[in-house]
């Protein structure tokens, strides 16, 4: 994720929630399909970042349970 502050992220999330509450089912379905497409397009990048997170967690001595929860499969 880019350098977005938590405050800004919260504001944007609240605004999006208000917009979604008044959107049609078709618009929500279209938005979800777009999100799914973007996740598929970014799969390699997401998995690479996750592998780095898992390696860092292991090197810092996290329990196997924590590492397992972090790992995407």
Secondary structure, DSSP 8 states (H G I E B T S, - for coil): --S--HHHHHHHHHHHHHHHHTS-HHHHHHHHHHHHHHHHHTHHHHHHHHHHHHHHHHHTT--HHHHHHH---
